[in-house]
Amino acid sequence: MARHFLRLGDFSVSELRDLISRAIELKRLQQEGAPHPTCAHKTLAMIFELSSTRTRVSFEAGMAQLGGQSLFLSPRDTQLGRGEPIKDTARVLAKMVDIVMIRAKDQSTIDEYAQYSDIPVMNGMSNELHPCQLLADIMTIVEAQGEIEGRQIAFIGDGYNMCQSFIEASGIFEFELKVATPPDYRPSAKYLGHNQHVEFVDSPSAAVNGANVVVTDVWSSMGHEDDTDRINAFDGFQVNSALLDQAQSDAIFLHCLPAHRGEEVDDLVLDDPRSVVWEESGNRLHSQKALMEFLLSNS
């Protein structure tokens, strides 16, 4: 039976730790120029309902480095864009490729696809979750600080897919997550549950005070770019140098990118020595290679 990666909770904490360790090893191999074709002759299909830079490039380059190949499929390229049922596409592609990544507008689309797929399915981002980004973020934190368990992480901004994935991660890895977001833009209640590791605070300062890691994301996620009322609601939630100075002296700053400079973060913070966003972005490549290796060898 195929294993899927639709949310972090699909893997045990020990599996996630092993995956991060493998990602760090794969990064070393890639930097040394050592071949590692562990997925030779395997084919990845990438289905995109939404545009992407980092997700497409990291998956496509990653599969090539693992010795396989990739197919890019947009709604214009598939029968999904012409109304073919999701379950039919899932059944057909399972006969032709070895693994599938989907970036979809709705989490329900990815969940339904996986339900009918006999091969592994990976969530490349939805309106609710971004688990592949969390793998890269956790890897980046481990590289910079040695571990993630017990850390204090501040999330500033929109309680959208990134925030909800950090909430899920806090329960799995047992780090303390302080979330500062306008009341009308808090995460969905279904992602809170009985998680004792999440605290909502009234201000970005309260979230950042003493934090080891500071995280933000765009205020205008895909589909909300022209919503000025939404942008105005986040007045005072920008991560700037003065705010970052309230965190621990060795704190790091994360942003999944693309960033809207001057909105959720200013130019100085993005290029601050405490910012690890470029390393974080590159870690998408290595963590997703480890993910594909794991799924293909355990399905």
BAKEMAR-339936 format. One line per field, with one value per residue (C-alpha): z, y, x; residue number from 1; chain. Coordinates in pm, 1 decimal, m for minus. Layout:
up: c(Z, ...)
north: c(Y, ...)
east: c(X, ...)
nr: c(NUM, ...)
kette: c(A, ...)
This chain:
up: c(0.0, m95.5, 170.3, 116.7, 254.4, 272.2, 616.3, 867.4, 1077.9, 804.7, 935.2, 1287.4, 1469.7, 1435.6, 1059.7, 1032.5, 1230.3, 1008.5, 699.9, 817.6, 891.3, 544.3, 390.7, 561.6, 427.5, 75.6, 96.1, 181.0, m109.1, m351.5, m234.8, m271.3, m621.9, m521.8, m738.9, m551.4, m808.9, m553.3, m760.8, m1099.5, m1364.3, m1145.0, m1279.9, m1084.1, m1209.1, m1081.0, m1096.8, m1046.8, m1006.2, m876.6, m1003.8, m837.1, m846.8, m550.4, m547.7, m917.4, m938.2, m616.5, m707.7, m1069.7, m992.0, m697.0, m898.2, m1165.1, m900.5, m770.4, m1120.8, m1217.3, m1434.3, m1392.6, m1580.7, m1530.1, m1564.1, m1546.0, m1573.0, m1940.5, m1990.1, m1826.3, m1844.1, m1487.9, m1643.4, m1864.4, m1587.6, m1556.1, m1205.4, m972.8, m893.2, m1262.2, m1311.6, m997.9, m1124.1, m1471.1, m1358.9, m1111.5, m1413.8, m1579.7, m1317.8, m979.3, m756.1, m773.4, m626.8, m627.3, m558.8, m534.8, m440.9, m193.1, 49.0, m32.7, m390.1, m266.6, m9.9, m270.3, m520.2, m262.1, m168.9, m520.9, m590.2, m576.6, m578.7, m330.1, m333.8, m188.8, m89.6, m268.1, m99.1, m48.9, 104.0, 439.7, 462.0, 326.5, 475.2, 226.7, 328.1, 692.4, 617.0, 481.0, 775.2, 1033.0, 850.7, 856.3, 1229.6, 1304.8, 1099.0, 1273.1, 1629.3, 1661.9, 1743.0, 1727.2, 2034.4, 2318.5, 2105.9, 2121.0, 1777.9, 1698.6, 1402.5, 1301.0, 1045.9, 861.1, 1016.6, 676.5, 546.5, 681.2, 1026.9, 1033.4, 933.9, 1211.1, 1454.2, 1341.6, 1371.5, 1725.7, 1846.4, 1676.7, 1770.1, 2100.3, 2054.9, 2191.5, 1925.9, 1994.8, 1727.1, 1674.6, 1409.7, 1378.6, 1541.2, 1209.1, 1052.3, 1306.2, 1193.6, 1146.8, 1474.6, 1332.9, 1341.3, 1706.9, 1876.4, 2215.9, 2119.5, 2440.1, 2258.8, 2089.3, 2249.7, 2084.9, 2196.5, 2146.0, 1969.8, 1761.3, 2049.5, 2287.5, 2037.7, 1958.8, 2313.9, 2392.8, 2069.7, 1910.6, 1569.7, 1412.5, 1116.8, 892.0, 561.9, 308.0, 414.5, 69.7, m14.0, m362.1, m452.2, m202.5, m372.0, m439.2, m102.3, 46.1, 354.9, 428.3, 395.6, 617.3, 889.4, 933.9, 1009.9, 1289.6, 1212.5, 1000.9, 1106.7, 1118.4, 1287.2, 1603.2, 1643.7, 1567.9, 1829.5, 2095.3, 2018.7, 2151.8, 2041.8, 1832.6, 1688.8, 1319.9, 1081.4, 839.7, 547.4, 293.1, 9.4, m212.1, 21.2, m26.2, 85.9, 277.8, 383.9, 615.4, 632.7, 558.2, 341.4, 634.3, 799.4, 480.5, 432.9, 804.0, 917.1, 1131.8, 822.2, 690.1, 420.9, 132.3, 301.1, 394.0, 32.3, m88.2, 170.0, m16.3, m266.1, m13.4, 215.2, m78.1, m218.9, 115.6, 108.0, m239.1, m148.0, 160.4, m15.4, m310.5, m84.7, 155.6, m91.7)
north: c(0.0, 341.9, 586.5, 948.9, 1280.3, 1505.5, 1650.8, 1614.4, 1381.9, 1116.9, 1032.1, 940.4, 1173.9, 917.0, 894.8, 1273.2, 1290.9, 1023.4, 1209.7, 1535.0, 1352.2, 1199.8, 1542.8, 1682.8, 1386.6, 1437.0, 1804.7, 1709.0, 1462.3, 1721.0, 1983.9, 1735.4, 1645.6, 1282.5, 1104.0, 955.8, 808.0, 631.2, 682.7, 582.6, 511.4, 659.3, 921.7, 1205.7, 1373.1, 1729.8, 1866.4, 2241.7, 2426.1, 2724.9, 2879.4, 2804.9, 2873.0, 2695.2, 2394.2, 2316.9, 2372.7, 2186.7, 1880.4, 1872.5, 1925.9, 1689.8, 1401.5, 1458.4, 1443.5, 1119.3, 972.2, 997.7, 1227.3, 1462.4, 1566.1, 1910.5, 1916.1, 2232.8, 2240.9, 2328.2, 2008.7, 1759.2, 1640.3, 1770.1, 2113.3, 1980.5, 1822.8, 1470.0, 1338.9, 1351.8, 982.2, 891.4, 1094.8, 938.9, 587.2, 658.0, 827.3, 545.7, 315.8, 545.5, 717.0, 625.1, 922.7, 1237.5, 1586.0, 1812.8, 2184.0, 2251.2, 2530.6, 2309.0, 2049.5, 1834.6, 1794.2, 1647.6, 1426.7, 1288.4, 1227.2, 1031.1, 825.4, 678.6, 665.1, 339.8, 536.0, 793.2, 1142.0, 1451.7, 1774.4, 2052.9, 2315.0, 2374.4, 2640.6, 2463.6, 2315.4, 2337.9, 2030.5, 2018.8, 2370.3, 2262.4, 1985.4, 2247.1, 2478.3, 2207.5, 2105.5, 2467.0, 2501.7, 2175.5, 2286.5, 2624.6, 2527.7, 2155.2, 2057.5, 2182.1, 2012.9, 2258.9, 2565.0, 2874.0, 2973.7, 3292.2, 3306.2, 3659.1, 3731.9, 3542.8, 3223.7, 3053.5, 2736.6, 2806.7, 2892.9, 2584.0, 2361.3, 2513.7, 2440.5, 2077.8, 2061.4, 2202.3, 1911.5, 1656.1, 1798.6, 1952.5, 2305.8, 2611.3, 2814.9, 3169.2, 3308.2, 3677.0, 3745.4, 3976.9, 3816.9, 3781.5, 3598.0, 3327.6, 2967.9, 2730.2, 2582.3, 2231.0, 2263.4, 2360.4, 2064.5, 1995.4, 2115.3, 2245.1, 2384.7, 2677.6, 3013.7, 3308.3, 3644.1, 4000.2, 4148.0, 4057.2, 4176.2, 3927.3, 3646.2, 3734.6, 3802.1, 3529.0, 3338.1, 3115.3, 3131.9, 3406.2, 3315.0, 3514.4, 3469.9, 3695.5, 3867.3, 3828.0, 3459.7, 3339.4, 3468.6, 3757.2, 3981.5, 4266.3, 4254.6, 4592.2, 4545.3, 4227.9, 4405.5, 4692.3, 4446.8, 4350.5, 4701.1, 4668.4, 4304.4, 4365.3, 4186.5, 4452.8, 4479.9, 4635.4, 4345.1, 4082.1, 4240.6, 4129.8, 3763.2, 3565.3, 3696.7, 3383.5, 3372.9, 3301.8, 3441.5, 3223.7, 3310.9, 3054.0, 3311.1, 3483.1, 3783.2, 4109.7, 4340.5, 4633.9, 4447.5, 4145.7, 4197.6, 4484.9, 4475.3, 4492.4, 4176.2, 3969.0, 4049.1, 4049.6, 3796.3, 3640.0, 3568.3, 3213.2, 3242.9, 3166.1, 2852.3, 2764.5, 2799.3, 2579.4, 2318.4, 2253.1, 2061.9, 1834.3, 1768.1, 1678.8, 1444.6, 1266.3, 1260.3, 1106.3, 847.3, 751.1, 725.5, 530.0, 281.8, 237.9, 195.8)
east: c(0.0, 132.7, 247.8, 145.6, 272.4, m31.6, 46.0, 328.6, 114.5, 128.1, 476.2, 583.3, 819.7, 1100.5, 1039.2, 1049.2, 1373.2, 1529.7, 1410.2, 1571.4, 1896.3, 1889.9, 1821.0, 2131.8, 2332.7, 2196.5, 2289.2, 2647.3, 2661.2, 2527.6, 2775.8, 3061.8, 2949.2, 2898.1, 2638.3, 2343.1, 2100.3, 1881.7, 1565.7, 1702.8, 1439.1, 1163.8, 923.2, 765.3, 446.3, 398.2, 42.5, 8.4, m320.0, m121.8, 199.6, 530.8, 903.2, 1062.1, 828.2, 865.1, 1239.9, 1322.9, 1116.0, 1229.3, 1597.6, 1576.0, 1438.2, 1702.5, 1977.8, 1827.3, 1855.6, 1488.4, 1282.7, 986.5, 675.0, 520.3, 141.0, m66.5, m449.6, m401.4, m202.1, m437.1, m793.8, m838.6, m867.6, m1146.6, m1349.1, m1212.5, m1287.1, m988.6, m1018.1, m992.1, m675.8, m526.0, m593.5, m452.6, m130.7, m63.9, m24.4, 230.4, 448.7, 593.9, 514.4, 298.5, 326.9, 18.7, m7.0, m380.2, m615.8, m801.5, m668.3, m970.0, m841.3, m512.8, m683.9, m925.0, m645.8, m446.1, m751.7, m760.1, m386.2, m188.8, 138.9, 274.3, 123.2, 291.7, 122.9, 312.0, 92.5, m277.5, m497.0, m461.2, m111.3, 242.4, 416.8, 705.0, 803.0, 796.2, 1043.8, 1285.4, 1217.0, 1278.5, 1595.4, 1714.3, 1644.5, 1826.9, 2127.1, 2141.8, 2051.9, 2109.5, 1752.7, 1395.9, 1248.0, 1200.8, 1268.6, 1047.6, 921.6, 729.8, 494.0, 394.2, 120.8, m148.4, m286.0, m294.2, m129.9, 219.9, 93.4, m128.0, 162.5, 375.5, 92.5, 89.5, 468.9, 464.3, 254.2, 478.9, 818.7, 709.4, 837.3, 659.7, 482.5, 364.4, 134.6, 61.4, m201.3, m503.4, m810.2, m992.5, m699.2, m632.9, m579.6, m868.5, m991.9, m957.9, m579.0, m568.5, m735.4, m580.9, m234.3, m78.2, 225.6, 48.0, m19.6, m192.0, m55.4, m176.8, 123.8, 427.8, 648.1, 487.8, 547.0, 907.5, 1025.3, 1279.9, 1218.4, 1482.6, 1316.2, 1101.9, 880.9, 651.9, 470.4, 302.9, m18.5, m172.6, m157.7, m249.9, m594.6, m585.8, m328.4, m572.4, m750.6, m652.0, m870.7, m676.5, m342.3, m458.9, m560.6, m194.9, m74.1, 183.7, 268.2, 577.6, 896.1, 1168.1, 1505.8, 1362.4, 1122.2, 1387.6, 1614.1, 1363.6, 1432.1, 1726.9, 2065.2, 2123.7, 1771.9, 1717.1, 1456.7, 1256.6, 1029.8, 909.3, 927.0, 837.0, 851.4, 669.2, 946.9, 806.3, 490.9, 535.8, 913.3, 1148.4, 1458.6, 1698.7, 1567.3, 1569.7, 1937.4, 2025.5, 2291.5, 2019.4, 1812.1, 1850.2, 1583.4, 1819.4, 1952.8, 1593.9, 1486.0, 1772.3, 1684.2, 1359.7, 1575.9, 1741.4, 1444.5, 1220.2, 1483.2, 1484.1, 1103.6, 1087.9, 1349.4, 1150.2, 814.5, 949.4, 1129.1, 836.5, 550.4)
nr: c(1, 2, 3, 4, 5, 6, 7, 8, 9, 10, 11, 12, 13, 14, 15, 16, 17, 18, 19, 20, 21, 22, 23, 24, 25, 26, 27, 28, 29, 30, 31, 32, 33, 34, 35, 36, 37, 38, 39, 40, 41, 42, 43, 44, 45, 46, 47, 48, 49, 50, 51, 52, 53, 54, 55, 56, 57, 58, 59, 60, 61, 62, 63, 64, 65, 66, 67, 68, 69, 70, 71, 72, 73, 74, 75, 76, 77, 78, 79, 80, 81, 82, 83, 84, 85, 86, 87, 88, 89, 90, 91, 92, 93, 94, 95, 96, 97, 98, 99, 100, 101, 102, 103, 104, 105, 106, 107, 108, 109, 110, 111, 112, 113, 114, 115, 116, 117, 118, 119, 120, 121, 122, 123, 124, 125, 126, 127, 128, 129, 130, 131, 132, 133, 134, 135, 136, 137, 138, 139, 140, 141, 142, 143, 144, 145, 146, 147, 148, 149, 150, 151, 152, 153, 154, 155, 156, 157, 158, 159, 160, 161, 162, 163, 164, 165, 166, 167, 168, 169, 170, 171, 172, 173, 174, 175, 176, 177, 178, 179, 180, 181, 182, 183, 184, 185, 186, 187, 188, 189, 190, 191, 192, 193, 194, 195, 196, 197, 198, 199, 200, 201, 202, 203, 204, 205, 206, 207, 208, 209, 210, 211, 212, 213, 214, 215, 216, 217, 218, 219, 220, 221, 222, 223, 224, 225, 226, 227, 228, 229, 230, 231, 232, 233, 234, 235, 236, 237, 238, 239, 240, 241, 242, 243, 244, 245, 246, 247, 248, 249, 250, 251, 252, 253, 254, 255, 256, 257, 258, 259, 260, 261, 262, 263, 264, 265, 266, 267, 268, 269, 270, 271, 272, 273, 274, 275, 276, 277, 278, 279, 280, 281, 282, 283, 284, 285, 286, 287, 288, 289, 290, 291, 292, 293, 294, 295, 296, 297, 298, 299)
kette: c(A, A, A, A, A, A, A, A, A, A, A, A, A, A, A, A, A, A, A, A, A, A, A, A, A, A, A, A, A, A, A, A, A, A, A, A, A, A, A, A, A, A, A, A, A, A, A, A, A, A, A, A, A, A, A, A, A, A, A, A, A, A, A, A, A, A, A, A, A, A, A, A, A, A, A, A, A, A, A, A, A, A, A, A, A, A, A, A, A, A, A, A, A, A, A, A, A, A, A, A, A, A, A, A, A, A, A, A, A, A, A, A, A, A, A, A, A, A, A, A, A, A, A, A, A, A, A, A, A, A, A, A, A, A, A, A, A, A, A, A, A, A, A, A, A, A, A, A, A, A, A, A, A, A, A, A, A, A, A, A, A, A, A, A, A, A, A, A, A, A, A, A, A, A, A, A, A, A, A, A, A, A, A, A, A, A, A, A, A, A, A, A, A, A, A, A, A, A, A, A, A, A, A, A, A, A, A, A, A, A, A, A, A, A, A, A, A, A, A, A, A, A, A, A, A, A, A, A, A, A, A, A, A, A, A, A, A, A, A, A, A, A, A, A, A, A, A, A, A, A, A, A, A, A, A, A, A, A, A, A, A, A, A, A, A, A, A, A, A, A, A, A, A, A, A, A, A, A, A, A, A, A, A, A, A, A, A, A, A, A, A, A, A, A, A, A, A, A, A)
